[in-house]
Structures are given as structure tokens and as C-alpha cells.
Amino acid sequence: MALFDLFASTDQSQVLAKLTSLEAKIDLIMAHLGIEPSDPDPIAAEILQIARSGNKIAAIKMYRDRTGAGLAEAKSAVEDGLLGKGPLAGQ
């Protein structure tokens, strides 16, 4: 299954399972190469956890409260974070 096909899927559990599998593989590669993972940002992790639980509006509000960002910037940051990009990536 191609990556773009995975994200086009409407079944979020499949996407989450595949992402979890990919993260585990990346962790193994990093360990093999001796690369230490960076410390996760607990605030970013909390924001993404809220978004992943289906409450993206609350996640956007929390991002705005914590960073002072505008609505469009916060929405973009949360959506990008869910895709593994932007300031929330890696959480």
C-alpha cells in the first residue's frame, strides 16, 4: 500500500496502525545508527493527543493559548503536526 493511499483511507485506525509501525521501524534504525531521539515537547505531545482523539478544535485552541498564534497559524500547525510536519512534528 502506497503512503498516499494510506492517508486517503477513511479508516483512521489503519492509518494509526501503519504510523505506529513506521515509528517503531524508525526507532530501530536510529538505535542501529546510534542516534539518540530528542526529548519530546510535552505541550506539543498533549496538543497532538487531543487532536488525535478527535477534538481538533480544542487542540487548535490550546496551541493558540500556549503560543499566541492566530487562528490560521494554529490550525495549520495542528494539521501539519498530525501529518508529522511543522512545529508539532515528532510528538
C-alpha positions as CSV (number, residue, x, y, z in Angstrom):
1,M,0.0,0.0,0.0
2,A,1.5,3.3,-1.0
3,L,1.7,6.0,1.6
4,F,-0.6,8.4,-0.3
5,D,-3.2,5.6,-0.5
6,L,-2.9,5.1,3.3
7,F,-3.8,8.7,4.0
8,A,-6.6,8.6,1.5
9,S,-8.2,5.8,3.6
10,T,-11.2,6.7,5.6
11,D,-10.3,4.2,8.3
12,Q,-8.2,6.1,10.9
13,S,-7.4,3.0,12.8
14,Q,-5.5,1.7,9.7
15,V,-3.6,5.0,9.4
16,L,-2.7,4.9,13.1
17,A,-1.5,1.3,13.0
18,K,0.7,2.0,10.0
19,L,2.1,5.1,11.6
20,T,2.9,3.2,14.8
21,S,4.6,0.5,12.7
22,L,6.7,3.1,10.9
23,E,7.7,4.9,14.1
24,A,8.9,1.5,15.5
25,K,11.0,0.9,12.4
26,I,12.5,4.4,12.6
27,D,13.3,3.9,16.2
28,L,15.2,0.7,15.3
29,I,17.1,2.4,12.5
30,M,18.0,5.3,14.8
31,A,19.2,2.8,17.5
32,H,21.3,0.9,14.9
33,L,22.9,4.2,13.8
34,G,23.5,5.3,17.4
35,I,21.2,8.4,17.0
36,E,19.6,9.5,20.2
37,P,16.0,10.7,19.9
38,S,15.4,14.2,21.0
39,D,13.3,14.9,24.1
40,P,9.7,15.3,23.2
41,D,7.9,18.6,23.9
42,P,5.2,17.7,26.5
43,I,3.0,20.6,25.4
44,A,3.2,19.6,21.7
45,A,2.6,16.0,22.6
46,E,-0.5,17.0,24.6
47,I,-1.9,19.1,21.8
48,L,-1.4,16.3,19.3
49,Q,-3.0,13.8,21.6
50,I,-6.1,16.0,21.9
51,A,-6.2,16.4,18.1
52,R,-5.7,12.6,17.5
53,S,-8.6,11.9,19.9
54,G,-10.9,13.8,17.5
55,N,-11.0,17.1,19.2
56,K,-9.1,19.2,16.7
57,I,-10.8,22.5,17.7
58,A,-9.6,22.1,21.4
59,A,-6.1,21.3,20.1
60,I,-6.1,24.4,18.0
61,K,-7.4,26.5,20.9
62,M,-4.7,25.1,23.2
63,Y,-2.0,25.8,20.6
64,R,-3.2,29.4,20.3
65,D,-3.3,29.8,24.1
66,R,0.2,28.4,24.5
67,T,1.9,30.2,21.6
68,G,-0.2,33.3,20.9
69,A,-0.6,32.3,17.3
70,G,-3.5,33.4,15.2
71,L,-6.3,31.0,14.2
72,A,-5.0,30.2,10.7
73,E,-1.4,29.6,12.0
74,A,-2.7,27.4,14.9
75,K,-4.9,25.4,12.6
76,S,-2.1,24.8,10.1
77,A,0.3,23.8,13.0
78,V,-2.1,21.3,14.4
79,E,-3.0,19.8,11.0
80,D,0.7,19.7,9.9
81,G,1.5,18.1,13.3
82,L,-1.0,15.3,12.6
83,L,0.9,14.7,9.3
84,G,4.3,14.7,11.0
85,K,5.3,18.1,9.8
86,G,5.8,21.6,11.3
87,P,6.4,22.7,14.8
88,L,4.5,19.9,16.4
89,A,6.2,17.1,14.4
90,G,7.8,14.2,16.2
91,Q,5.5,14.2,19.2
